[in-house]
Amino acid sequence: MSSSNLGKTVSELRNHPGLPWVSLALMLLVTAVQLRMQGRLWIAASGKILPWVSDTFSAENSQHVLDPYSFSHLQHGLFFFFLLLPLFPRLTWSWRFFLSATLEAGWEVLENSAFIIERYRNETAAFGYTGDSILNSMSDVACCSAGFALAYLLGAKRTLVLFFLIEAAMIASIKDSLLLNVIMLIHPFQAIKDWQLGV
């Protein structure tokens, strides 16, 4: 095969509409294997699979399909859409969707590392946090992906409104949110921790 034909074949493969979705499936498989190697369980230790857990202080939190923090992962997708658009303007929507899910999967691997788990336990109100189940991590990636798609449909202004509505609803309901979570991980404030714990 000549170099020109090889280049044409590579270009056709790279531009194949199914490639981002195959890449997404492989990335999720690699993420699940990595999480298992980090000691994460496939499902909750209780052996149950629940669609929703509302108690953020429960041992079942971050172990099932959805919980209040699922909304913060949806916010990740809202943010990633407008982060990736100017960074990679020539990429197709499907490739940016793949990158968004990959960023989220990377966060799931980092979030479930021993360092971040200990930081959550020591510096935030999540003193009982032991890491996510793999089911919950995959659901978090799905929530992020839903947020990415929502941002595409809503446009910038409505996405910003939705982002802060979620922030307000989470603060009102569980005294936590994406922005508070970031603050407490980077620079913990005892006053915020005390408020979250009701001290």
C-alpha positions in Angstrom: 0.0 0.0 0.0 1.4 3.4 -1.0 1.9 6.1 1.6 -0.9 8.2 0.0 -3.3 5.3 0.2 -2.3 4.6 3.8 -2.8 8.2 4.7 -6.2 8.1 3.1 -7.2 5.0 5.0 -6.0 6.5 8.3 -8.0 9.7 7.6 -11.1 7.7 6.8 -10.8 5.7 10.0 -10.3 8.8 12.0 -13.3 10.5 10.5 -15.6 7.4 10.8 -18.7 8.4 12.6 -18.7 5.3 14.8 -15.1 5.7 16.1 -16.0 8.2 19.0 -18.6 5.7 20.3 -16.2 2.7 20.1 -13.6 4.8 21.8 -16.1 5.7 24.5 -17.0 2.1 25.2 -13.3 1.1 25.4 -12.5 4.1 27.7 -15.4 3.1 30.0 -14.1 -0.5 30.1 -10.6 0.7 31.0 -12.0 3.0 33.7 -14.0 0.2 35.3 -10.9 -2.1 35.3 -8.8 0.7 36.8 -11.4 1.4 39.5 -11.5 -2.3 40.4 -7.7 -2.4 40.6 -8.0 0.5 43.1 -10.2 -1.8 45.3 -13.6 -0.4 44.3 -16.5 -2.8 44.5 -18.7 -3.4 41.4 -21.9 -2.7 43.4 -22.6 -1.7 47.0 -21.2 -3.9 49.8 -24.8 -4.6 50.8 -25.4 -6.4 47.5 -28.3 -4.2 46.7 -28.7 -2.0 43.6 -31.0 0.9 44.3 -32.0 3.6 41.8 -31.8 6.4 44.3 -30.3 7.1 47.7 -31.2 10.4 49.3 -29.2 10.3 52.6 -25.7 11.7 51.9 -24.5 10.6 55.3 -25.6 7.0 54.7 -23.1 4.3 53.9 -25.2 3.7 50.8 -24.4 7.1 49.4 -22.2 6.9 46.3 -22.8 3.2 46.1 -25.9 3.0 43.9 -27.2 4.4 40.6 -28.1 8.0 41.7 -27.8 10.2 44.7 -27.8 13.9 45.4 -24.2 14.3 44.2 -25.3 13.0 40.7 -26.5 16.5 40.1 -23.0 17.8 40.6 -21.7 15.4 38.0 -24.4 16.7 35.6 -22.9 20.2 36.3 -19.5 18.8 35.2 -21.0 18.1 31.8 -22.5 21.6 31.6 -19.1 23.0 32.3 -17.2 20.7 30.0 -19.3 21.5 27.0 -18.3 25.2 27.2 -14.7 24.4 28.2 -14.1 22.0 25.2 -15.9 24.1 22.6 -13.3 26.9 22.3 -10.4 24.5 23.1 -11.3 22.1 20.3 -13.5 24.0 17.8 -12.6 21.8 14.9 -13.6 18.6 16.6 -17.0 17.1 15.9 -19.7 17.1 18.6 -19.2 13.4 19.1 -15.5 13.7 19.8 -16.0 16.5 22.3 -18.7 14.3 23.9 -16.0 11.6 24.2 -13.5 14.0 25.7 -16.1 15.2 28.2 -16.8 11.6 29.3 -13.1 10.9 29.4 -12.4 13.9 31.7 -15.2 12.7 34.0 -13.9 9.2 34.0 -10.4 10.5 34.9 -12.0 12.4 37.8 -13.7 9.2 39.0 -10.3 7.4 39.0 -8.7 10.3 40.9 -11.7 10.7 43.3 -11.4 7.1 44.3 -7.7 7.2 44.9 -6.5 6.8 48.5 -5.3 10.4 48.6 -8.6 12.0 47.7 -10.7 9.6 49.8 -8.6 10.5 52.8 -8.9 14.2 52.0 -12.6 14.0 51.8 -12.7 12.1 55.2 -10.3 14.5 56.9 -11.1 17.9 55.4 -14.8 17.8 54.5 -18.1 16.7 56.1 -17.8 13.4 54.2 -16.0 11.7 57.2 -17.6 8.3 56.4 -16.7 8.4 52.7 -15.0 5.2 51.5 -15.1 5.7 47.8 -17.7 5.0 45.1 -18.9 1.7 43.7 -18.0 1.1 40.1 -21.8 1.2 39.3 -22.0 4.7 40.9 -18.9 5.9 39.0 -20.3 4.7 35.7 -23.5 6.5 36.6 -21.6 9.7 37.4 -20.0 9.5 33.9 -23.5 9.1 32.4 -24.8 12.1 34.4 -21.8 14.2 33.1 -22.6 13.1 29.6 -26.3 14.1 30.1 -25.1 17.5 31.3 -22.9 17.9 28.2 -25.9 17.1 25.9 -28.2 19.4 27.9 -25.7 22.3 27.5 -25.7 21.7 23.7 -29.5 21.9 23.7 -29.9 24.8 26.1 -27.2 27.2 24.9 -24.9 29.3 27.1 -27.4 31.6 29.0 -29.9 28.8 30.0 -27.0 26.5 30.8 -25.6 29.1 33.2 -29.0 29.5 34.9 -29.4 25.7 35.2 -25.9 25.4 36.7 -26.6 27.9 39.5 -30.2 26.5 40.1 -28.6 23.2 40.8 -26.0 24.8 43.1 -28.8 26.5 45.0 -31.0 23.4 45.2 -28.1 21.3 46.5 -27.1 23.8 49.1 -30.7 24.1 50.3 -31.2 20.3 50.4 -27.9 18.8 51.5 -25.7 21.8 52.5 -23.2 20.9 49.7 -22.7 21.6 46.0 -20.1 21.3 43.3 -18.6 24.7 44.1 -18.5 24.0 47.9 -17.0 20.6 47.2 -14.2 22.2 45.1 -13.6 24.8 47.8 -13.4 22.2 50.6 -11.0 20.0 48.6 -8.7 22.9 47.7 -8.8 25.1 50.8 -11.0 23.7 53.6 -12.8 26.1 55.8 -13.8 24.9 59.3 -16.8 27.2 59.4 -18.2 25.6 56.2 -17.6 22.1 57.6 -19.3 23.0 60.9 -22.3 24.4 59.1 -22.5 21.2 57.0 -22.4 19.1 60.0 -24.9 21.2 61.9 -22.3 22.1 64.7 
